[in-house]
Amino acid sequence: MDIRATDTPLLEWTGDGLVIGLFEDAVELTGELATLDEKLAGSIKELITEEEFKGKQGSSVFTRVGANSPVRKIILVGLGKPEALKLDGLRRAAATAARLAKKQKSKTLGISLPIWNNDPTQTAQAIAEGVQLALYQDNRFKSEPEDKGPQVETVDLLGLAGQEAAITRGNQIAAGVFLARQLVAAPANSLTPITMAETAQQIASDHGLQIEILEQEDCEKLGMGAFLGVAKASELPPKFIHLTYKPEGTPKRKLAIVGKGLTFDSGGLNIKGAGSGIETMKIDMGGAAATLGAAKAIGQLKPDVEVHFISAVTENMISGRAMHPGDILTASNGKTIEVNNTDAEGRLTLADALVFTEKLGVDAIIDLATLTGACVIALGDDIAGLFSPDDALAKQVEKAAEASGEKFWRLPMEEKYFEGLKSGIADMKNTGPRPGGSITAALFLKQFVKETPWAHLDIAGPVWTEKENGYNGSGATGFGVRTLVNWVLSDS
């Protein structure tokens, strides 16, 4: 699919489908739209009247135009109230239009949406992202693709001439999201710690990143007892992935992104039972997927910021070698952990990953993980939890998330809740009481970061969706990639 910036006037564009965005309660046709309606024999006004189109956000209608018309179909998308329009509103409108155009077998598409905040660059990028994300298809595991109909081939962004670089940037970020979606969607017999490491190596090769893969012996030398305690039950070797993007010259900042990388989580000896969703536990590497997706995007965007992408990747399985409930593990910073639940394994792998990362001397660390069901109970399926003892970093994440359209809510790190993690025989337990489970998980991770500004993102809810959601189809969403990229770019 080719997304193009064009100076072709709205009245002169020709093709299969023309998309026009209209604000709520402002659907009267004036100026250029009135002239276009006359040119199209009143089709737009008739569509608005017959479908009672009000321009509400997320709404859309379409109609076929006369056979001799230069435009085959008109698609109207609602933008909501003008004063409430955000950048993500344009992204979602473009996604809605793209999906509808595909259903209507439009190979060529013209999109006319308002310029957000007098910023054509961000507008073009958001529209490009919305179109790309909405039309993504993953047919890797089907013998034949379900959709054999015509695809959208070209998309013209009307009134956005000269914004080719913004479109390219949107395409590059979308490519990172696609990688994350593919990784999360892949079954555990396809995506393993070995293939995750191979994916990281491919990113390094394609985009000029440095890579270090620590094998089990390397992790043993570094004292990563928490990570290896989880890994030892699997027949597959663990892989500790460290990708590094370095710009030319002196970087403005050094940042790190750490992702939880459990390619399958059985629960260990505290095995997940009936109704636990064990069959979905291929998604438990969603944090690592977003980390690698961000690495792919950053490798193409090339900001003047040094970024480290890290994941301790393994399976949480059951065997004669499996860690037992009651075992005590020693992390690489010397802290001891009583394992009172082997199904709280992600935080054990992150513990050693965070210790490793802080030793790199970075200016800030963000980790993200499908860490707790408690966060889903608190915030639902669409909103991720944000935890940080550093207000400045938390605000950076919130700003990056708003630009991306990914939803986060900052939750408190109530220090007294750490009482629930205290152990009589070790420095801490790996789980606390059920109330506030996402908070105690964040407090556990905090024990492995000494001084570096740090934020933890619990993405257990939005990493997967059962229904079409904005610019996400059902399945893996690639959540987190765009927020991470925006965070890095804000320092470039």
Secondary structure, DSSP 8 states (H G I E B T S, - for coil): -EEEEE---GGG--EEEEEEEE-TT-----HHHHHHHHHTTTHHHHHHHHTT----TT-EEEEE--TT-SEEEEEEEE---GGG--HHHHHHHHHHHHHHHHHTT-SEEEEE---GGG-HHHHHHHHHHHHHHHH----TT-SS-S--S----EEEEET-TT-HHHHHHHHHHHHHHHHHHHHHHS-TTTS-HHHHHHHHHHHHHHHT-EEEEE-HHHHHHTT-HHHHHHHTT-SS--EEEEEEE--SSS-S-EEEEEE-EEEEE--TTS---TTS-GGGGGGGGHHHHHHHHHHHHHHHH--SSEEEEEEEEEEE--STT---TT-EEE-TTS-EEE-S-TT--HHHHHHHHHHHHHTT--SEEEEEE---HHHHHHH-SSEEEEE-S-HHHHHHHHHHHHHHT-EEEE----GGGGGGG--SSSSEES---STTHHHHHHHHHHTT-SSS-EEEEE-TTTTEESS-BTTB-SEE--TTHHHHHHHHHTT-
